[in-house]
Amino acid sequence: MESEEKSLPQGLEAIERINSQINEAIRKAENAEIVKDLEGRVEDWKGHKLEHFGELLLHGQFSVIKGDTKGEVEREVIMALHRRLAFMC
């Protein structure tokens, strides 16, 4: 009985470690899809190579309202933070 009690915390640690690895793999796969989508959305990368930006760390999308002489225009803006670069488009 005593050895079973010692095994439980070790089993729980193993489960948590595996869960963490699964979550990280899912995050990387999702980020790879986001980078692929970004690559297609931007028309002119000005000679820059997306793979040189490093790993995608964070991303988000938000609305910006820009006013001019014709009125207000709402635009969707994508923000991406890579290991070596942050950009908005």
C-alpha positions as CSV (number, residue, x, y, z in Angstrom):
1,M,0.0,0.0,0.0
2,E,2.8,2.4,0.9
3,S,4.6,2.0,-2.5
4,E,1.3,2.8,-4.3
5,E,1.0,6.0,-2.3
6,K,4.5,7.0,-3.5
7,S,3.7,6.0,-7.1
8,L,0.6,8.3,-7.2
9,P,2.6,11.6,-7.1
10,Q,5.1,10.3,-9.7
11,G,2.2,9.2,-11.9
12,L,0.6,12.6,-11.6
13,E,3.9,14.3,-12.5
14,A,4.2,12.1,-15.6
15,I,0.7,12.9,-16.7
16,E,1.2,16.7,-16.2
17,R,4.5,16.5,-18.1
18,I,2.9,14.7,-21.0
19,N,-0.1,17.1,-21.0
20,S,2.3,20.0,-21.2
21,Q,4.2,18.5,-24.1
22,I,0.9,17.8,-25.9
23,N,-0.2,21.4,-25.4
24,E,3.1,22.7,-26.7
25,A,2.9,20.6,-29.8
26,I,-0.7,21.9,-30.4
27,R,0.5,25.5,-29.9
28,K,3.3,25.0,-32.4
29,A,1.0,23.4,-35.0
30,E,-1.5,26.2,-34.6
31,N,1.2,28.9,-34.9
32,A,2.5,27.2,-38.1
33,E,-1.0,27.5,-39.6
34,I,-1.2,31.2,-38.5
35,V,2.2,31.9,-40.1
36,K,1.1,30.2,-43.3
37,D,-2.0,32.3,-43.3
38,L,0.0,35.5,-42.7
39,E,2.3,34.6,-45.5
40,G,-0.6,34.6,-47.9
41,R,-2.3,37.7,-46.6
42,V,0.7,40.1,-47.0
43,E,1.1,41.0,-50.7
44,D,4.6,42.5,-50.6
45,W,7.2,41.3,-48.0
46,K,9.7,43.8,-49.4
47,G,12.3,41.0,-49.9
48,H,12.1,39.8,-46.3
49,K,11.7,36.1,-45.7
50,L,9.1,35.1,-43.1
51,E,11.2,32.1,-41.9
52,H,13.9,34.6,-40.8
53,F,11.6,36.2,-38.3
54,G,11.9,33.3,-35.9
55,E,9.2,31.5,-34.0
56,L,5.8,33.1,-33.7
57,L,5.3,33.9,-30.0
58,L,2.1,35.8,-29.9
59,H,-0.6,37.0,-32.4
60,G,-3.9,38.8,-32.4
61,Q,-6.4,40.6,-34.5
62,F,-8.2,43.8,-33.7
63,S,-10.2,46.6,-35.3
64,V,-8.9,50.1,-35.9
65,I,-11.1,53.0,-36.9
66,K,-9.4,55.5,-39.1
67,G,-11.0,58.9,-39.9
68,D,-10.3,60.9,-43.0
69,T,-12.1,63.4,-45.2
70,K,-14.4,60.6,-46.5
71,G,-15.5,59.6,-43.0
72,E,-14.5,56.8,-40.7
73,V,-13.2,53.5,-42.0
74,E,-12.9,50.4,-39.8
75,R,-10.1,48.0,-40.7
76,E,-9.0,44.7,-39.3
77,V,-5.3,44.7,-38.1
78,I,-3.2,41.6,-37.5
79,M,-0.4,41.9,-35.0
80,A,2.3,39.2,-34.8
81,L,5.2,38.9,-32.4
82,H,8.0,36.7,-33.7
83,R,11.2,35.9,-31.9
84,R,13.1,38.5,-34.0
85,L,10.4,40.8,-35.2
86,A,7.0,42.3,-34.4
87,F,4.7,43.6,-37.1
88,M,1.2,44.8,-37.8
89,C,-0.6,44.5,-41.1
